[in-house]
């Protein structure tokens, strides 16, 4: 009980700190924290100027982890991310100089402005927590998160992320425009960049490891798993989507639902946790059928309405 109270206090402090930076987006902030507590990578997609990079930067600082930021551009090369071996005359040998991917948090800003070749350089890192450079496998730090931002695909100079890479992101979020009250607070308040620079670390790496262990221990009963399997089966039926969810995607939903329940102060997953987290964890993995007339998120919500809760 005492450990749970301590966990609750740390989570409240973390969320409160993030909500002072990202104003009026409490749900998106909570979802992003759930994603990282579940051990997943996070993709934030929206138009420029609504706070994608600010949220990513605030998350990295608040989680108390070493981080590196890379601005993705069309001329960014895979070696710019992973690193390269350079011959050093003094040592008479090639010495590996690690790239920014060797950070606990890699902030990949505007990831879809880089070429597909550079985007694919992240695949092994995101899935295996390691990179292979010149035939040698090098482990990445523990933990390792990618927090990526991307602009809508119809904007100039963007490349669509391949399905294989989208599948590596545990969640995709969209911030949207702030409401009038939140925007007024932004206009009156301190510059966001200065505010981020002054943020203390709300957690230590050890705190994060303990919280992730607590999330993994959250119980998921068979009726809840049955409900999730009903939803997964619905995605594969051909009625809603061209192609259904994979077992890996279903596991991602379970981990995210455990984190969602943990943030609500519970040690068990309820069906509502599955429903609440499903659009964020699956919509970027799904393509609606041609006559749907809805986007992926709206189609997931329509499917949720059609599949009865247990």
N, C-alpha and C positions, 0 to 999 in steps of 0.2 A: 504493500500500500504506500509506504514512504517513497519507494522508487517511482511509483506512478505519479505521486504528487510532484516529485522533483522533475519528472519528464514533462508534466503538464505546465509547470512554471517555465521551463526552458522553451517549450513550444510557444507559449503565450508571449514571452519576451521576443522571440524570433519573429513571430507574425506581426507584433506591434511595431517592431523596428522597421520591418519591410513596408508596412502600411503608412509609415511616416514619409517614405520616399515615393511609393507608388500610390497616389491618392485616389480613393474611390474605386479601387479594383480588388477588394478584399477576396472575392472568390478566385480570381486568377492568381493572386498571391498564394492563397492556400493550396491551390492545385499545383503550383510550381514547387512549393515546399514538399507536398506529397510525392511528387515525381522524384525529387532528389532523395527523400527518405526511403523510397522504394528502390533506390539504386539505379535509376534510369536516366537517360539523356533527355534533354528538354529542347523542343523546337518552338520558338515564338514567332508567329507569322502575322504581319499586319502592314499597313501603309507606313511610310516614314513619319517620324515625329510624334508617335503616340506613346513612347516609353519602352520600346522593346529592349534596347541596349541598356537603358537605365535599370530595368528589372533584372536583366542578366548580371550586370555589374554589382547591383545591390545583393543579389543572391550569393555571388561568389565571396564578397566581403563578409556578409553576415554568417556564412557557414564556416568562416575561419580557416579557409583553405588557400594554399598557394595557387595563384591563377595567372593566366596569360591571355591577352586579348590579341586576336588577329583580325585585321580588316580584310575580308575576302574581296579580291579584285580579279579582273579577267586575266591579268598576267601573273597571278600567284602560282607558284610551282609547288609540286608535292614536297620537294626538298626544303622549301620555305617553312613547311609545317613540321616535317619529321626530323630534319637535320641532315648533315652531310659530313663525310670524312674529308679532311684536308691534310695534305702532306706538310708536316712540320720539319723543317731542315734540322733544327736543333736536336730533335728526337730521332731523326732519320726514320720516320714512320708516319703512317696515316693516323690521324687522331680524329675521333668522332666528336662533332660539335652538335649536341642535341638541339632540336627545334622546340618551338613553344608547345608542341603536343605533350612534352614531358612535364606537364603541370598537373596539379590535382583537378583544376577546373580550367578547361579551354573555352574561352568565350569566342565563338566563331561568328563574327559580326557580318551580316548580309551574306550568309553562306552560299546563296544561290547566284551570287555575282561571279563566283569562280567557275572555271571550266569543269566539265564532268571528270576529267582526269584528276584534277586536284581534289574534287569532292570525294572521289573513290579512294583517295589516299587515307581518308578517315575511317573507311569501313572496318579494316582489321582492328584499328585502335578502339573503335566503339564497341565492337563485338567481343574481341579477345583480350582487351586491355593490354595489348602489346603491339609492337610494330616490327617489321622485318626490314632491315636496312643493309643493302649489299650482302645479302645472304645470312645475316646474323639477326637473331630475334632478341629484341630488347624489351624488357617489361616496363610498363608505365607505372607511375606512382599509384598508391592506394590511399584513398579512393580516387577514381578518375571519372569525371563528368564532362560531357560536352553540353554547353548551353549555347544553342545557335539561334540567330535571328535571321529571318528572311523576308523579303518584300514580295508582294503579289506577283504571280507569274506574268501578268500582262504589262508589267513595267519594263522600260527599256533596260537592256544589258543584263537580263537575268536568264538563268538556265534552270529548267525544272529539275528538282532532285530526283534521281532514279528511285524506283520502287524499293530496291534492295537497301538503299540508304534511309529512306523514309521509315522503313520497318525497324531500323535500329533506334529510332527515337521512341522513347516510352510514351511521351505525350506531345501533342501539339496544341498550343494555346493561341488565342487571339485577344488582344487587349481592347481594341475598339476605342472610339473617342470618349473622353471623360464627359460626365454629365455637367450641368452648368455650375453646380456648387463646387465640385471637385476642380473644375477648370479655374474657377475664381480663386480657390486656395492655391493652385499652382501659380497663378499670375501674381498673387500677393507674396508668396513665400520665397524662401531662399533658393538660389540657383541649385538645380538638382546635382550638377557635377560636384559642387562644393559640399553639398550635403552627403553625397556618397563617400567623398574623401574623408569625411569626419566620422563615418560609421565605425563603431567598434565591432569586433567579432562576437556575435551572440553565442556561438558554439566553438568548442575546440574539436580537433579531429577525433579525439577519444569520445567526446560527447556524441558526435555524429555516429561513430561506430556503435555506441550503446543504444542510441535511438533506432538505428537500422536493425539491430538485433531484436529490439522490442517490437518493431513493426513486423519483422519476419515471424515472430511468435504469436501474432494475432490469429485467433482461431477462425477457420472457415468451415462451417458445418456442411454436411452433404446436401441438404435442401438448397442452400445458397449456390453450391457448385452445380446442382441440377439446373437452377435458374440460368446460370451463366452458360451452361451447355445448350439450353434452349435458345438463348440469344445467338450463340455461335452457329448453331444449326440453322437459324433463320437467315443469317448472313450467307450461308452456303446454299440456300434453297433456290436461288435464281430469281426470286420475287423482288428482292430489294437491291441486290448488288451483282455486278458482273462476276465477281470472284469473292469467295468467303474468307473469313479469318482463319489464320493458321493456328496450330497449337501454341506456337511461340507468342502470338498475339493474345491468345486466351490466358497464358501465364502472365503476360504483362498486365492484363486487366485484374487478375487476382492480386498481384503485388500492389498495384495502385489502389485497389479497394481496401487492402489491409492498411495502407498508409492513410487512406481517407477515414477509416474507422478509428485509427489511432489518434488522428487529429481531433476527432470528436470525443475522445476520452474513453473509448471502448476497447475491450480486448477481444472482440469478436466482430466478424463482418456480417452486416445485415444486407438483405436484398437491395435496399435503398442505396447502399454504398456502391454496389455494382452499377445500378442505374445512373447514379450521379456522376460516376467517373467514366462510363462507357464512351460517350462522344469524344472526350479528350484523348482517350487511349486508342480509339479504333478508326475515327473518321479519316485520318490521313493514310490509313491502310486500305481504304475501300473506295470503289468507284461505283456510283449509283447506276442502275439500269437506264437505258437511253430515254425511256418515256417517263422517268421519275419526276422531272420538273422541279427537282430540289437539289441543293448542294449536299455533299457528304454528311455534314453535321445534321442538317435538317432531316435527311433520310434515316440516319441512325435514331434520331428522336422519334420519327414516325414508326420505325420498327419497334422501339421500346414501348410505345403506346399499344402496339398490336400483340405483344408477347405478355401474357398475364404474369403478375407477380405471384410468387408462391404464398 
